[in-house]
C-alpha cells in the first residue's frame, strides 16, 4: 500500500514545534529528581537539532528565565565583552574581586635563606578541614559551560566545620583562583592542597586565594603540600605575594612580597627504599607570615594576578577611545571551548590606499597560552601601551608594520585558575600542529591566521610571551636556522634586547636549540612556516640577578617595561641603517667562538660543519609530555583509555658484552648456545659430520649458522653457492688460535701437505651464513700490510683479507706485502689456517687482544721462541691507514697473489 507523501514543514512550523518542546525544559519544581545537569544536556541537544532541522547555523536558541528565546547568531568577529563562562560544575561566588596597581618605592629584595629553617611539627591527628572545594572531581571531562558556573549553592561546601574565632577563612572560588583544600594542623598552622588543572592530574604551581578572620602580629605558617616541580625559584630567594584590602584602601599599597622562613623541599615518602619516578614525587613549599591588620581581607598569590575580566576592561578602554580606534581594531578571533571570546588586535596606520597597507611587513605577538604565567599578560599590556601611545617611536612602528596581537590565547584556563592546560586537559603550546579545530580552537585559528599572513606578506618576527618558574631574569628561546645566508641572524634580536634592558634581560640564558619534544610549540611551528625570527620571551616569576637590580624581585612595572623594550628593540632591529645589526652579528660570532673554546677546550672556527645549538643545554622549562595526545573529552566519549603510567625503572648501564649482544648483527646468534673451544677430539667429529662428502655442493640450509673459510684448493663453484653474510670470526679468532692445536702452524713454518692437509682443509666456527666471492682485481696501490706474511707454497692461490667494519673516516691503502721472516708471525692480526692464510685488516677492533700494536706481535713471537731482540719488529709497518677507499667496510676482499 503506497505511503502518503510527507508535507514539507516550513521554518515557522519548525520553530513553533521547537518552542513547545523547549517550554518543557524550564525549571520544574514538581520534579525534584530532574537535576540541573540533565536540563543542560537536553537544552544542548535541542540546539543541535535546531540547526540540523533548519539546515542553518544562523539561528540560536537561548533561555531567559526558563523560557526559550530565538536569536540570530552575531558575526563571528564582532567584539563582545560578555561575562566569563565557566564549566557547569564550577562553583563561583558572586563577589567582585578587584585590586589596585602599586609600585613599591624601592625594589623588594630576595629572601635570604639562612639554611637553618626548621619544619614546625604538626599536632597529632588528621587536622581540621576548614575549606574544601572539590568541584573539579565531579566530571572527568568538559561537557558544557555557563555564565557564572554552577547555579547551586556556594556556601554548603565552603566550611566542613564551623570555624572558631582564631581559624582563618579561605576562599578561591573566583576568577583565576586556585585552592582545593585547607587543613588546620595547628593553632596557626595550615596545610594547603592546590587543585590540579581541570580534567588532569598534573600541573600544580599556580595558587591564588583569599583569607579572612586573621589576627595581626601572629605568626602563621602555610605549607603547600602537592607541588610537582623538583626545583623552584623559592629556593633561590623568591617570596610569595600578599595583598591587603585595608592597606590598599588606607595607604594605597597593593601587591607586595611577604613571608619568611621559606623552604622548598621534597615530601618524605612512606617507603624510604622505594625509588619513585620523578613524575610521581611531590614537593612542599612552606613559609611564615604576619598579617598587618586584624580581621582584614587578604590575598596570597604565586604571581601578580591578571584575569580575563581585566583584559576585557582594558580592551573596552581601547575601543572607546576614538583616537586609538583610528589605527587599532579589536575583533574576535574565535570562541574558546567554553565559549569565551579570543580577541585579536590589529594595529597599523591607515594608509592612503589598500595596496600600501598590504605592502607593509607584519609582526605577530601572542601571550598567555599558559594561564598560570600571568607575567606574560603584564608584558603584553606594556607592549600595547607603548604601541598604542602617541610617541614618535610608536608612530614609526605603526607606519611601517602591521601588528597582529592575540593577548590571551587560553581564556578558559585563565578563568578557572589552571596553571598550564585548557579545558581539553592538554597543553595548548604542544598542539599548534593539531588538526582538531573544535578541540583546540584557540591555537588552530592562531596558526591559520599566521599562515594566511605569511602568504600575503613577509612576517618579520613572531614572539610568544611566557613566564618561567626555574630561572631568574628575562630571556628568549629562538630557533637555530643552520643557514649560511642567515647565519646567527636569530641571535641578533635577543642580543639587542640585552643591551636595551641590561639590568633585566640576560643574553647568556637565551637558547636556540630546536628540540624534537618541542615541535608542537608556537615558536617552532611558526618557524617552520617560514618566520626566521621566531621567539619565546620568558619572564621570571622571581626577579633580576643583573647589575643594579641584582637580588630584587620584579614588579608589574618591571614586567610592563619589558614590553617597552621589546618595541624599542624592534626599531633597532628593523632600522634601515644596519650598523647596529652588523655590530651585533660580529659580537655574536665572537661570543660563540669564546663559548666553543671554553666548552671544547680547543680553538674551532665557527665556519665548521657543526651545529652551535648542540653545545647548548635543553630549553625545557616544564614537562608537558603527560598532557599530549587527544583531548580528554574525546578520550572519554570514545572510551579510549589514557596511557597507563607505569613505574619506570632506572636504566642500568650495560657492559660492552651486553651492548654487543643487543646489536642487530648478532640477533640471529643470540639465541644459540655459545660453543666452547674445540678440542682435537671433537674437531675430527665436526669435520666428519659437516664436511662435504664425495664433492657434493652444500645447500643453503647446510651452511646456516656456520662460517666457512675454504682452502685455496676448493672449487670456486662451491664458494659461489654459499650465501652472503658478514663474518664474525674476529670474535674467536685469537682464542681458537691459542687454545686449539690444529690452529697452530708447525714449527719452522712448514706447510702441511698430503692427507693431513686435506683433512684440515676447513675450519668452522659459529656465525651467520658466509660467502666469499672474488671481486674484480683491485688497483695496484690499495693497502699497506700491517703484519708479516708467512711463506706461500705452490698450492696457495689467494689470500682473503677480511676487514672488520671500517669507520666512515678510515683511511687505508694496499701495497706489496713485506717479505716474510724465517719464522711464522703469530700476531693477533694474522692467523694461519694450515694451508691457507687469513689477514684481518682494520683500524678498529671490537674486543681486547685485537688492537694493532707492536707489543702484541712482540709477545706472540717471544712465546713461540722466534724473537730474541725486540728490535727485530718493524714498527714502521704499523703506521696509520692512509687513503680512503669506499665500500670496503661491508665486504670481504680476497686478493690474488702472483
Secondary structure, 3 states (H helix, E strand, C coil): CCCCCCCCCCHHHHHHHHHHHHHCCCCCCCCCCCCHHHHHHHHHHHHHHHHHHHCCCCEEEEEECCEEEEEECCCCCCCCCCCCEEECCCCCCCCCCCCCCCCCCCCCECCCCCCCCCCCCCCCCCCEEEEECCHHHCCCCCCCEEECCCCCCCCCCCCCCCCCCCCCEEECCCCCCECCEEEECCCCEEEEECCCCCCCCCCCCCCEEEEECCCCCCEEEEEEEEECCCCCHHHHCCCCEEEEHHHHHHHCCCCEECCEEEEEEECCCCCCCCCCCHHHCCEEEEEEEECCCCCCCEEEECCCCCCHHHHHHHHHHHHCCHHHHCCEEEEEEEECCCCCEEEEEEECCCCCCHHHHHCCEEEEEEECCCCCCCHHHHHHHHHHHHHCCCCHHHHHHHHHEEEEEECCCCHHHHHHCCCCCCCCCCCHHHCCCCCCCCCCHHHHHHHHHHHHHHHHCCEEEEEEEEEECCCCCEEEECCCCCCCCCCCHHHHHHHHHHHHCCCCECCCCCECCCCHHHCCCHHHHHHHCCCCCEEEEEEECCEECCHHHCCEECCHHHHHHHHHHHHHHHHHHCCCCCHHHHHHHHHHHHHHHHHHHHHHCCCCCCCCCCCHHHHCCCCCCCCCHHHCCCCHHHHHHCCCCCCCCCCCCCCCCCCHHHHHHCCHHHHHHHCCCCCCCCCHHHHHHHHHHHCCCCCCCCCCCCCCCEEECCCCCCCHHHHHCCCCCCCCHHHCHHHHHHHCHHHCCCHHHCCCCHHHHHHCCCCEEECCCCCCCCCCCCCCCCECCCCCCCCCCCCCCEEEECCCCCCCCCCCCECCCCCCCCCCCCCCCEEEECCEEEECCCCCCCCCCCCCCHHHHHHHHHHHCCCCCHHHCCHHHHCCCCCCCCCCCCCCEEEECC
